[in-house]
């Protein structure tokens, strides 16, 4: 390590974190030790290495590329992800969100580059310069992490794990696991399934309910579901940074749950009675009664077919979320896990968020009462846009009624083992309706209009967005630039700044959105005493915007506190 590195404030901060074994930084950076050739998570219980022997990397892929292998003691691949990829609006953040969603595995580096608007060579150069690893290395690290999760958390055969994680061959799988973890897949499975102290690794292997898969070990698992004629089911445990307001994020989803598409069980303190308007995204009441198990399930369309999942939080504060997956294809496992993590905002940094927002003397008591608040994401950007437009200026209950009729009217039936799930949310093409024969792109009468009893302008906005999403004229993805996304949406008839901001907040996980003109935010601000109740509404909005500037870059989380107080 050079004298420049020793004087680097970032290096000093990270070294202090590893000296304190601070688990808050797990997944946010990796510590590589040159004398051992190993990289660790910051909270590794091993003896703190000398500063001159340490290098820090933002990704495990960069540590792999530099020749280090994962620590067998702290299992750095089992740490939660970094919140930086949502916080950063640059190319790096956008690329990392797309890599996590499996774009490189599905579309190659060329597909990733095209989505980001760069050439492959330029993208590789920029990512290597910023992260120390190119797109292929980042995707390879993602596959290694998925493979380790499946090896530890399920009883799937090794060949099935290999292809489910995205490897092209058994040999590639064996070589990567051996190189990254310093053990063969079978050795890694046997070692990590020994009895461990609760909470040691943040991700706990438990008995899998995956169905047994027969057939030659060289067979690709994408054929397994079709051969057996039933979904593949696996159970995993997802690590999460504490504190985690599990009830809050699941209540937010439960109060908006579409019958048949979603199902929730929050115990006796149900969110069904919560009021507010969907156009203002008012969440349910802040009651904190602890149910034995918090549960949320829903159907989802994944790259290789329809599926469903169920998440459960059996013990708040445990640092874990139990996830059961029901998949048409094992290859969708890593994508499903990544999307569930985004939906529940599991990679947030709650300590950083709460510390910043608690500095506001008026907002501070709300932060203390609800630590670890999360901003819910979405599984499907197109679905979220439709839901946001439908919910403009009507109540949560009314929007849910419209969307339930829509799902049951044009959505595809789905048979699930999870209670309460019977439908897939309709695709943009199903909402827009098939074109009339010989009429080009003009939709037929068999569209979603019959099930959405909305004002004509709102209905036209929904159908127009659905048509453009269906034909590719309008695209939405986790890799979009936030400012560009807002501009494209606001340019469309019937979509204003509130809807565009809400989509950016939930699709991109943008942590710094305080939506203009949101009446529920304003009501919450008045209840907390953040704005003067005596002033006119325009003045109150201006006052809230000025007050909110101090909450950057965590204004989305502040908004959740205000909505909760509304």
N, C-alpha and C positions, 0 to 999 in steps of 0.2 A: 504494500500500500504506500502511495506517495504522500509527501507532506501536504500536497494540495488536497488529497482525500481526507487527511486528518483534520484539515482546517475547514472542510465542507460541513456547513450546519446540518444538511440532510443526513450525512454520514453519522455525525455526532448524535443526532436524535435517534436514528435507528440503532446505533450501538447501545445507547442507554436503554432502549426498548428490549434488546436481547439480554442485556445484563440484568434487567428486572424480570425477564421471562414474561413479558406483558402479552397476554393472549389477545388483547384488543387488536394487535397488529397482525395476527395470523391471517395469511392469505393476501395481505396488502404488500408484502415484500418477502423475499427469501434471503437467507443468510448462507453464503457459501464459504467454506473454510478450505484454504489452499493446502494446508498440511495434511488434511484427511481426504480431500476430494469429495466431500459430502456437502449437500445443502439441506438446511433445516427451516422450520417455521420459527418465528421469533420466540415463542414460548418453550422451545425445546428444553427439557430438563437437564441436558448434558452440560458439562462445565463450559462456562463462557470462554470462547477462544480469544486469543490476543488480538487486539485491533489491527495490528500489522498483517495478520493472516486472513483477514475477513474482506469479502466483497459482497455487495448487496445487489440483488436483481429484482426487477419489478414483476417478472413472470418466471414460473418454473421452466418454461421453454428456454429462456435465456440461460438459466443455470445448466440445463441439459446441453445446450450448444457450446457452453464453455467447458464442458467435460466433467461436470459434477453429477453425482447420483443422489437419489433421495435418501434421507436419513431413515434408518429402520426403527428408530426409537420414537420419533415424534410424528412420523408419517405426514410430511408437509402437504401431500396431495389431498389429504382429508380435511384441510382447513376450508372455511367459508371463502367465497370469492372476494375480490377487491371491489369496494364501492367506487373506485376511481374511474371505471369505464362508463359509469352513468354520470359522474360529476364532470368528466372531461367531454367537451363538445368537439374536440379536434378529430383528425383522421384516426388517431390511435384508439380513442374511445369508441368510435363508430366501428372500426375494424374488429375490436375485441368483442363487441356485442354480437357481431355477425358470426365470428368464429365460434363463440359459445353456442350459437343457435345452429351450428353444423353446416354453415354455408360452404365452407371449403370442402367438406366431405361430400356434399351433394353436387356442388357446381364447380369445384376446383378453384384454383387461384384466379383463373380467368373470370369466373363468375363473381368472386369477391371483388376483384379489381373493377369490373364493370359496374357493380352496385355502388362503389365508392367514387367512380368517375376518374380513375387513374389507370395508367398502363401497369401491367404486371411487374415490369422492371422497376418502375418508379415506386410502386407500392412496396415491393420487397426492400428497396433501398431505404425508404422512409421508416418502415417498421424496424428494420435492423438497427438503424441509427437511433431510434427512440427507445426500443425495448431490448435490443440485443438478439432478436430472433425474427425470422421472416414468417410469412403466412403458413408455409408447410410445417415449420417447426412448432408454431403455436397450435396448429391443428393436431399435430402429433402428441403434444403435451396434453391436449384435451382428451385424445383417445386413451392415453396412458392413465389419466385420472379416472375416466369412465371405466376402464378395465379394472383398475384397483377397486373401485366402488362395487362393481359386480362380482369380483372375486371374493371380496370380504362379506358383502351383504346378501348374496344369493347362493343357491346350490346349483346354478346353471353349469352345464358341462363347459370345460375350458374352450372347446371349439365354438360353442355358442357365445361365450363371453367375447371371444376374439372378434367375431363378425358383428355382434351387437355394439361393440365399442367403436366400430368403423374401420378395423384393420382389413386390408385386402387379402391377407393370407395368414395361415397359422404360423408360418415361419416369421413373418413380420411382427406378429403379436408376441411370439416368444422372445425375439431379439430385442424388441422395444422394452418389454417388461424387465428383462434381464439387465439391459443397459441403464434404465431409469432407476430401478429399485434394487439392483444387485441380487436378484433372486429369480428363480423360474416362477411361472404362474402358480404351479402347484405348491411350491415352497412358500410363496407369498400368502396364499390362501391358508395353508396350515399354520403359518407363524401368526398371522393376525387373528386367527380364530381361537387362540389360546385365551383363557380367562384374563380379562383386563379390568383394571380399576375403572369404575364409572366415571365418564367424562374425560378420560386420559387422552383420547384421540379425537373427540368431537364428532366422530362418526362410528356408530356401533354396529358391528355385524350381528344380524339376528336371523332366526330361522326363516328361510324363504318359502313363500307359498307359490313359487314358480312351478308350473306344471312340468313334469318330466318330458323331455323331448327325445324321441328315438330317431334312428337313422344314422347314416355314415358320418363320421366326425368331420369329414371334409365338406359336408353339405353347407350351403349358405343358409343362415337362419331366416332369411327373408322368405324362404319357401315353407318354413315350419308351420306358421299359422294356417296357411292355405291347405297344407297337407292334413293337419289335424282337424280343420274345420272349426276351430275355436280360438279365442284370443290367447295370447301368452300373458301370464300374470306373474309379476315379480314384486317383491317388497324390499324397500330400501329405507335407510335413515339418513336424513339430510342434516348437516351441521348448520348451526345458526349462531350468530353473535348475540349474546345477552347484554342488556335486557331486551326482550322481545315481546311486544304487545300483541300476542297471538289473538286474544279475544277481539281486540280492536280491528285488526285487519280482516279477520273472518266475519265479524259483524258487518263490516263495510260491504263485503261480498254477499253475505246472506241477505241483507235487506234489499239487494238488487237481483237476487237469484230468480232465474226464469224457470218455472215449473217444467220438469222433464229434462231440461238441459243442466240444471244445477240442483244440488241438494245440500242442506246444512243442518247441523244439530249443535246448538250452543248451550244445551242443558235447559234449566228452568228459566234462565235469563235470556229469553229469545229476543232476536232483533226485529221480529215481524211487526211489532207495534210502532216502530220508529216512523216519525213523520218527515217533513221536509220535502224539497223538490229535487228531482233528478237534475234539472237545469242548474241547480246550485250545489249538487252533489252532497246534500246534507247527510252525514252518517247517523247511525243510531245513537241512542242515549248512552251516556258515559258510565252506566252501571257496571260494576266490576265483579259481580258474583261469579265465583269460580265453579265451572261445571266439571264433573269427573273427567270428561274427554271432550275436547272441542273438535268438531268434524266438519269438513267441507269436501264435496265431491262434484265432479262435472264431466260431461263428455267433451271431446276435443278432436279436431281433425289435424292429424300429423302428416309429415311428408309421405309416409308409406301407407296411410289409411286411417280410418277412424279409430278412436280409442277412448279411454276414460281413466280417471284417477281419483283417488281419495287421499286426503291429508288428514292427519290426526295429531293433536298436541295433547298427549296424555298427562303431562305434568309440566305446567308453566315453570320456566326457570331451568329446565333440564338441558338447554342448549341443543335441542334436537326436535325435528319434525319427522314423524313417520309418514312414509309415502307408499301407497299401493298403486301399481300401474297395471292397466289392462290394455294390451297393445295388439294391433293386427300384425305387427312386425317387430321383432326384437331390435332391429336397426333404429327404431324410433326412441329407444330408451334414453340415450343422451340428450336428444332434443327435448323430450318430455321433461326430464329433470331440469334442464336449463330454463324451460318456460315456467315451470312451477316455482323455481327459485325467483324468477322475475315477478311472477304474480304476487308472491308473498313478500317481496323485497327482502329476501333473506341475506343478501350481500351488503346491506346497509351498514354504516358505522354508527351505531346508536349512541356511543359515548361521545363521539365528535359532535353529532347533531344535538344531543341533549345539553352538552356543555355550552355550545354556542347559543342556543335558544334560551337557556336558563339565565343568561346574562341580562335578558330583558326583565326588569323587576315586575312587570305586570304579567308577562307570559310565563315567568318562572314557576309560579304555583301549579299551572297546568302541566308543565313538563315534569315537575316533581310527582304529581298525581298519576301521570300516565307515562312512565319511562319507556324508552324503546319503541316509540310510535313508528309505524311504517306507512309508506305510500303504496297502495296496491297497484300492481301493474296489470297486464292483460296477456292472454294466451294468443289472441288473434287480433292484429291491428285493424283489419277490415271490420270485424265484428264490433270492436270498440267504437269505431267511427259511426257505424249505424246506430249503436245504442246511444251515443252522445247526441246525435241529431234527433232521434226519437224523443229523448228526454228533455229537449229544450223547452223551458217555460211550462213544464207540467210536473206533477208530483211524482215522487218515487213509485208510489203504488200504481198510479196511472200508467207510467212508462212500463212498469213490469207487466201490467195487464196487456198493453199493446204488444210487447215483445213476446209474451207467452202465446198470444193468438198467432203472431207471425211464425214462431217456431213450430207450433202445432199445425199451422196451415200449409207451410211450404218446406219446413225442415224435414230431414230424413229420419225415419224411425231408427232407433238403436237399442239393441238388447244388451243390458249390462248386468253384471253380478252385483254392482253397487246399488244400494237402495235409492230409489227415487229417480233414477236416470233412464229416460226412454227416448230422448230426441237429441239430434245434433243441431246446433244453431245453424240456420240456413246460410248457404254460401251467397256471395254477391249475385251470382247468376240466378240462383233460386229466387232471390228477392226481386231482381229486375225482371225475371220471367224470360222464357225462351223467346227468341225472335219469331214473329209471325212468318210463315212460309212466303218467300218472295218479297219480304218487306225490309230486307237489310237488317239493321240493328234495332228496329222498332220492337219493343217488347210486346208480348201478347197480353191478353187480359188475365192470364194465369200468373200474375205476379203478386208481390206482397201488398199491393194497394188495398185489396179487399179486406186485409186483416189489420191495417193501420188506419184507424179512424182519426186522422190528424187533419189539421188545416191544410188546404190545398198547397200552400207554399212549402210547408214542412214536408209534406208527402212528396212533392216534386224534388226536393233536396235529397231525400232518402233514395228515391228511385234513380235520380241522376248519379249520385255517388255510387250506388250499387252497379249501375251499368258501366261506369268508368273503371271501377275496381275489377269488374268481370273481364273487360276487354284490355286491361292493362294501361288505359289512358291515365289512370290515377294509381299510384303505388304508395304503399306505406310499409315501412319495415323498421326494425330496431336499429338499423344502421343509418337512418336518415339524419341529416343535419337539422337541429331543432329550429333554427331561424328559417331555413328553406321550407321545412314542413309547415310552419305557421303561414308563411307567405302563400304557399300553394293552396292551403285550405281556405284562408280568408278570401282568396280570389274567386272562390266558388260562390254562386248565389245561395243565400240562405245560411251560410256559415260565417259566424262572427269570431271576434278575438277570444271569447270565452270558450267556445267549442274547440277552437284550434289549440288553446292553451291546455285544456283538459286532455285532449288527445296526446299532446306532447308529454304531459305529465305521466300518463299511464302507459303509452306505447314506448316511449324512450326512457322512462324512469328519470326524467329530468328533475333533479332535486331542488330546482330554484324557480318554481312557477308560483306566482301569486296572481290569480286570474282577475282581470279587470271586470268590474261590474257584477261580481258575484254577490248576490243579496244575502246568502247564507254566511259567507265570510264576514260580511259587514255586520250581520246580526251577532255572530260570535265575538267579533271585535268589540261591539257595544256591551255585550254581556261581561266581557273581561275588563272593560274599562279602558280599552286601547284607543277608542275614538270618543269624541264628545257626542252624547245623545241629543244635545240641544241644537246641533248644527244641521243644515240641510243635507240630504243624501249625497249630492255631488261633492259637497265639502268633506263629508265623511269618507267617501271613496278616496279623495285626494289625500286626506290625513292618513288613511290606512296605507296607501302606497308609500308615503314618506316614512311612516313608521316601519313598514316592511323592508325598506332598504337596508336596515341594520341587521336583518335576519339572513341576508345573503351569506353563503350560497345554499341555504337550507330553507328557502321560503316555501317549498312544497310541504315540508314537514310542519312548518308553522301553520300552513293552511289546514292541515289535518287537525291540529289543536283547535283552531278557530271553528272548523266545521263541527267538531265534537262539542264545542260549547254553545253552538247556535241554538 
